[in-house]
Amino acid sequence: MNIGKLLIISGIVIVLVGVIWTFIGKLPGDFSFKKGNVTVHFPIMTSIIVSIILSVIFFVIGRFR
């Protein structure tokens, strides 16, 4: 696979993750802490779901290579 196809596929995957993340938003497993002016956000559940989705996508792409 040449670098052009890899970049196109990577871009499509990033866009899809962005769209999905916009609709999903904050999940119950995500933690936010606010103390004064400082807010810290740990998107643990969102990261797990994005990881699973990307693993499935790359597995399917790998099967067709």
N, C-alpha and C positions, 0 to 999 in steps of 0.2 A: 504494500500500500504506500503510495507516495505521500509526501508531506501535505500537498494541497487537499487531498481527500480527508486526511486526518484532521486538518484544521477546520474544514467544513463540518465534519461530523462533530467535532468538539464544540464548535459554535452552536450547532443545532441543539446539542445536549444541554449546553449552558442556558440557551433561551428557554428550552422546555422546563428545566429546573426552576428558572426564574418565574415562569408563568404559573407553574404548579405551586411554588412557594407563595406567590401572591394570593392565590385562592385559598390555600391551606391556612396561612397566617400563623398565629401563635397556637401551638398545640398544648394539651394539658401537661406534657412532660417537660415543657420549657420553663425555666426559672428566671425570674427577674428580681433584682434587689435594688431598692432605691434608698439612698441615704443622703439627704440634703440635695446638692446639685449633681451628685454622681449616680448614674444608673448603670448597673451591670446586668447583661442579659446572657444567659446560657441556654442556647437552643438545642438541648440534648435530644429530645424526641424528634425534632425536625431534622437534625443531622442524621439520625439513624434511618429515618424514612428516605431521605435523599440518598444516602449511601446504598440502601437496598434497591432503590429505583435505578441508580447508576450502575450497580452491579448487574442487574438484570439486562439493562440496555447493552452494556459492553459484552455480556455473555452472548446475547443474541447476535450482536455484530461479529463477535469472534467465531461463531458457528458458521457464518456465511462467508468467511474469508477463505 
